[in-house]
Amino acid sequence: MKIKIFIVIFSLIVTGVFAKDDAIQAAKDINMAVFFDAEKVHGTDYSSLLEEYRNRDNSVEKARLSLEQANNTFNKTKIQNGIDVNLSSGNITIPLTKENSFFEANPSAEIDIPRLNNTVISVDMPFAVGEGVTDFSGSGFDVSTDIISEFSANRKITLLNAQRALENSQRNYEKTVRTVEKKFWQEVQEIYNAALSLWSAENTLHDEETDLIVLQSQGYSPASATYRSKQIKIQTAKNAIFECKQKLDAKLVLFAQNVGSDTLVIPIGIPSEDLCSYEDFDKNSFITLEEADWHNTLTEMERDAKKQFTLAATGGYHFFENRNALHPGKEHTVDVGVNATYKGFNLGLGFSMPVNRMEKSGASLSLGWEMSKMFGEKYDFANADLQVDISKITVKDALSTYETTLTERQQKRNSLLAKIDMQIEQLKVFYDYMNESENWFKRGLITEKQLLQARRDWQNAVASVVACRIEGIIYNLETADYFLPQSGKVE
C-alpha cells in the first residue's frame, strides 16, 4: 500500500554554547521532513526507545544472569574459605538381643578455620551405654595448624581470584550495556543517513526536472540528444529514489522490531554531549593497563607464596579405658608433634605423655626423602621468577598500548571537534544566505530554483550538525570501553 511517510527530524536538537545564536535557534525549530511512499514515521523520545532496545537485547540479559552466577560463585568461595563445621553421628549400634545389651555411637565434630593458618580442631567421643555402665573410651580432641606453609597465601589468592571474577563479570555487564547502546545509536545513524540519501536523491530529481523544463522553454525537441540525455538523467534519479526508499524502509522496519514498536519510529530529543577526553579518566583505570598490573601483582603473590621450608604442629588429648586384666585402668594422654619439610626432606617429631603415668611417656621420630621434589622444586621457583619477569614486560606493553590509544583517540576527538566547529560555522553561513535569498527572491533578483537550493543547503547544514552529535555520542561510548567504570569496584 502506498502511504506517505513523514520523518520529523526537527527534534534532533543542536544545543550547547551556541544556543543563543540565531542560526542555532532556527535549527532547533526547523522541520526537516522527507516524504516518500511508506507508513508515517512517528517521533518518539529517544530515552524510552533506548530503554526498550536494551530490554529486548538478549545479550544484556545474558550478561546480567552471568553476573548473578559470578556473585553466587564468589559467595560460595568465601564460605568454603571461611569457618567450616562438620558434624557426624558415626556408626550407631542399637541392641536387638539380650546377648548384646550395649547402645553404641561414634559422634564426632570438626572445625576448619582456614584463615587461622589452616587450623583444624576435631573432637571424637565414642561411647557405649549398657548394663549400668557408660564407657567413653577412645574419646579425645586434636588440633593441627600450619606455622610456616603456602596455605594462607594460597587462600588469599583464591579469594582474590574469586573477587576478580566477580569484578570482571560486573565490567562485562556494564560493557554489554554500552555495546547495546552503541548499536542503538549506530542504527539511528544508519536510518538518518538513509533518509538523507533519499532526500538528496529527491533533490537531484527536482533539479533534473527543473532543467528539463528549461530545455522545453528553450525550444529543444524531445528527439534532440540534449533533451533525451536529460530524460535519461531523470529516469536515473527516479531509480535512485526507489533504491533509497527500499533501504530506508528496511532499516525503519528492523529498528521498529528492535524497539518493540507496532509503528515505524525515529528517536527525537537526541542529547548533545560534550566529547570526553582522556584527561577525564585516570590513567590507572585504563583497562589493559589495570589488568596487566593486577596479573603482575597476582604473579608476584603466587611466587612469594611458594615455600621451600614448611612447618606444622599438632596437639591432642585422648582418653582410653584399658580393660586388660593385667593393666586395668583409665589413661589420659597428651600428644604433641611437629612436621617439617625442606627441599624434599621430611622430618616428623612426636611426643606422647600419659597424664597418670608419666613414666610411660614416649617420643617418635620419622624421616623421609623425595628425590624428584629435591631436584625438581628449584625449577618451579625459577619458573615463578620468570613468570614475574614476563608479567612486568606485559605491564610495559600495556603502557605502550595506553600511549598509542591515547594518541589515536585524541586525534579522533580533535578531528570530530574540528568537524563540529566547521558544521556550526557552515550552519551560520547557510542560515544567513537562506534569509538573504528569501529577500532576493521577493525582489525578483533570483529564481525559485536558487531559493530552493538555498533552503536545501541550510537543511543539509542542520542535518550535518545533528549527524556530528550522534557521532559524538558513539565516540563517548567507545572511549568509555577503554576504561574502568567511574563507580569503581564491585560492592
N, C-alpha and C positions, 0 to 999 in steps of 0.2 A: 504494500500500500504506500502511496506517495503522500507523505505528510511533511510539513515543514519542521525543520529543527532550528532551534534558536539558542545559540550558545552565548550566554552573557558573561563577558569577562571583565565587566566594569568593577566587580568586587575583588579582582586580583589587584589589590591596592598597593600603590607605591607610597611608602611612608618614610619618615626619617627626618634628618635635619633640614630637608628642603620642603617640608610640609607647607610652609607659608608662601612658597613660590607659586606664582600664578599657573605656570605650566604643570607643576606637580599637582596642584589642587584640581586643575582641569582633568588631569589623568585619573584622579580618584573618581571623578564623576562620569567619565566617558562610557558610553555603551558601545563596546567593540563587538558587534554582532555579526554572525555569519549565518546565512540562510542556505539550506540545502534540503534535499529530499530525505527526510527521516523523521522520527518522532521527536517532539520537542524535548530539549535537554533542560533539566531543572538545576538551578544553582542551589547548592546545599553547603552549609557551614563545614569547612574543612575538618574541624576538630571531631565532629560526630562521624564523618566519613572515615577519618583515620582510626578512630577507636573501633569502629565496626570492621575495618580492614584488618586490624591487629587481631580482633577476636575471632575472625574467621580463618586466620592463617594457622594451620596445624603446627607449624614449626615453633610458634610461641608456646602453645600448649604442651608440646613435647618437651621443650626446654624447661617449662615450669614443673612438669612431672619429674624430670631428671633432677631438678633442684631439690624436690621433696625427697627423692631417693638418696641423694647425697647427704641431706640433712639427717635422714634416718641412719645411714651408714656411719656418719660422724658420731651420733649419739650412741650407737651400738659400740663403736670403738672406745669411746670414753668409759662406758660401762665395763667392757672387757678389760680395760687397763686401770680400773679403779679397784675398790674393795670387792672381793668375791667371797661368798659364803656357800659352802656345800654341806648339806646335812644328809645323813643316811641312817636308816634303821638297821642295816646289815641283815644277816640271816636271823630269823626268829623261829625258834623251835617251841612248839606247843605240845605238851604231853597228852597222849591219847590213850595210854595204857598205864596200869599200875606199876609196871616194871620201870617206866621212865616217868618219874614224877617231877622233874625239874623243868621250869619255864626258862628258856634261854634267849638272849638277844645280844646283838653286837652293834649298838649305836655308835656313830662317830660324827665328828664335825671338823671342818677345815676352813680356815680363814686365810685367803690370799690377799696380801697387801703389797701390790707391785710398786707403789710409789715409795714404800719404806724399804728400799734396797731388796726388793723381791722377797720380803719376809713372808713366811708361811707358818701358821700356827695350827696344829692338828691335835685333836683330842679323841682318844678311843676309850670307851667304857663298856666293855663286855660284862655281862652279869648273868648269874643263874640264881633262880629262886625256887626253893622246894624243900620239903621235909624240915621246915623250920630254920633253914639256913639261907643266907644271902651271900653270894660269892662274887666279888669284884676283881678276881684275879685276872691280870693282863691289862688292867686299866693304866692310863698314863697320858701324858701330853708331850708333844715335841715342838720345838721351834727351830727354824732354819732361816738364815739370812745371808745375803751377799755382802761382804766387806769391800772387796775390790772385784768388779766384774763389768761386763758390757751391758748388763741388763737395763740399768737405769737410763743410760744414754740411748739405747735402742728403743726403750719405751717412749722416751721423749720424741725421738724421730718418728715413731709410729703415730703418735698423736699429732705431730706437726704435719705429717703426710695426710692424715685424715682431715685436718683443718684446711690444708691446702686444696684438697679435692673438693671440699665444700665451697671454698672461695672461687675456685675455677668454675664450678657449676653455676655459682651466682653471677660471675662475669659472663659466662656463656649465655645465660638467660638475658642479661642486660644487652649484650651484643646482638642477640637474636631479635630483640625488640627494636633495636636501632636498624638492623638489617631490613626488617619488615617495613619500618617507617621509610627507609631509603627507597625500597621497592615501590611504596605508595607514591612518593614524590616523583620517582622516575616514570611511573605510569602516567601521572598527571602531566609531566613534561612531554611525554610522547603524544598524549592527547592534544596538548596545547600546540605542539609543533605540527601535528597532523591538521589541526584546524587552521593554522597559519598557512600551511601549504595549500589547503583548499581555498582560502581567502586570496592568496597570491595567484592561484590558477584562475579564479573568477575575475580578478583584476586584469589578468592577461587577456582573457576572453573579451572583457569590456573594451580594452584598448584596441584589440584587433577588429572588433565590430565597429568601433568608432572610426578606425582608419578606413574600413570598407565603405562607410557612409561618405567619408571624404572623397574616396575614389569615385563613388557614384556621382557626387556633386560636381566632380571634375570631368565627368563625361566618359569615363573609362568603360569600355564594352565588357560585358560578362565573359566574352570569349577571349579577351586580351590576357596575355601572360601575367601582367601585374595583378589583374583582378583575380585570376584563378589562383595565383600564388597566395593572395590574401585569404581566399576561401579555404585553401589547404591549411593555413595557419589557424584559422578559426576552428576548423574541424579538429586539429591537433590540440588546441586549447580545451575544446569540449571533452576530448578523450582524457586529457589530464585531469579535468574536473571530476569525471566519472571515477577514475582511479583513486583520486584523493578522497572522494566520498566513501568509497569502499573501505579504504584503510582506516579512515576516521570512524566509520560505523563499527568496524570490527573492534577497535580499541575502546570505544564507548561501551559496547555490549560486554566486553570482558571486564572492564572496570566496574560496571554496574553489578556484575556477578560477584566480583571480589568484595564489594561493599554491601552486598545483600539487598540491593535496591531493585524494586519492580520496574522502575523507570530509569531512563538514562539520566545520569547526573554528572555535574562537574563541580569541583570544590570552589568555594568562594571564601573571601575573608582570609586569603593566604597571608601569613605574617611576614613582616620584613625583619630579618635577623642581621645583626652585626656579624661580620666574619670573624670567627675565633682565630686566635693566633697561638703559636707555640708558647708565647710568653704567658698565656693564660693557664698553662699546665706546668706542674712540677716535673723537672727532668727525670727524677727518680720514679715517676709514675708512668713513664714510657714502658709499655707492656713488655716489649722484647728485652729491655734492659732490666726491668724488675724481675722477670723470670730468670734471666741469667744470674743476677745477684742472688736470688733465692736458691737456685740449684747449686751455686758456688758455696753458699753458707751450709746447705744440707750436705754437700760432699765433704766439706771440712768436718762437720759433725760426725759423719759416718767414719771418716778416717780417725778422728780423735777417739771415737768410741771403741776402737779395736784395742785390746789389752793383751800384752804378752804374758803378764802375770795376773792371776786371779786368786782370790782368797774368799772362802766361805766358811761359815761357822754353824754348828748345830748344837742343840741342847735339849734335854728332856728329863722327865721324871716318870718312873714306871713303878707299878705295884704288882707284886706277884705273890700268890699264896702257894707254898710248897707242901703238897700232901704226901711227899715221900716219907715213909716211916722212919728212915734213918736220919733225915734232916727236915723235920716238920717245922712250920712257922711261916711268918709273913716277911716278905722282903720289899723294901723301898729303895729304889736305885736312882741315882742321879747320873746322867750321861752327858758328856760334852765332847765336842770334836771339832776339828778344823780340816779343811781340804784346800790344798794349794796346787796350782798348775803353772808351769813356766816352760815355754818352748818345747812342748811335747812330753815334759816330765810331769808326773803326778805324785803328790805326797799327801797321805792321809794320816792323821793322828787322832786317837780317841782315848777317852778315859771314862771308866765306869766305876762308880763308888756306891756300894750298898750302904745305906744310911745306918742300919742297925748292926752291920758287920763290916766295920771299916777295914778289918784285916783281909777281907776278900776283894778289896779294890784291885783293879787291873787296868792296864793300858794296851792299846793296839796300834799297830803301825802297818801302813800299806804303801807300796811303791809301784810306780808304773811308768812306762816309756812308750811313746808312739813315734816311730821313726818318720813317717810321712808328714806328720804335723811339725816335727822338729825342723825338717829340711824344707818343707813346703810353705810354712807360715810366713817366712820372710818375703816370699813373692806376693802374698796377699797385702802385706804392709807396703811393699814397693808399688804395687798397682794402685793402692789407695792414694799414695802420694802423687802418682802420675795422673790419676783422675782429678785430683785437686788442681794440678797444673793445667789440665785440659779445660776445666771449668773456668779458670781465670782467663784463658785465651777466649773462651766463649763470651765472657764479660767484655773483653776488649772489642770483639766483633760486634757485640750489641751496642757499644758506644759509637762505633763507626756507623752502624745502621741508623742510630739516632741522628747523628750529624747529617748523613745523607738524606734521610727522610725529612729532617728539619729544613734543609735547603730546598728540596723538591716541593714540599708543602708550602713553604714561604713564597717560592716563585709562583706557584699556582694561585696563592692568595693575592699576591701583588698583581698578577695578571687579571684576576677576577675583579679586584678593586679598580684597576685602570679601566676595565671594560664597563663596569657600572658607572664610573665617572664620565666616560665617553658617552654612554647611552643617556645619562642625565643631561649632559650638555646638548646632545642632539635633540633631546626632548624639548628643551627650551627653544632651540633654533627652529624646529619644525612647528612648534606652537605659535611662535611669533609670525612665521611665514604663513601659516594657515590663516591667522587673523588678518594679515595683510592681504592675502589672496581673496578673502571674503569681501574686503573693501574694494579691491581692484575689480572683482567680478561685477559688483554693483555699479561701478563706474564704467563698465564695458571695456576695461583695459586688458582682460584676459578671457580665455574661452572657458566654457563649463568643464571641458576635459582637464584643463590646467587646474581649475579649482578642485575637482575631484581628486586629482593627483596630489595636491597639497594636503587634502584631508587624509588620503591613504598614507602619505608619508608620516603624518602626525600619529595616526593609529598604529602604524608599524613601529614607531619610536616607543609608544607606550608598551606595545607587546614585547619589544626587546628588553625594556627595563624590567618588566614582570618576569621574563624568562631568566634574566640575571638573578633575580631574587630567588627563584626556585633553584637555580644552580647553586646559589649561596647556601640554601638550606641543606642541599645534598653535600656540599663541601664540609659544612659543620659536622654532619653525621659521620662522614668518612674520617675526618680528623679525630673525632672522639673515639673512634675504633682503635686508635694507636695508643690510647692512654687508659689508665685505670679509672673507674668511676670516681667522681669528686667526693662521693659519700664515704669513700674509704673502705675498710674491711667489713666483712660479713659479721653481723652481730652474733 
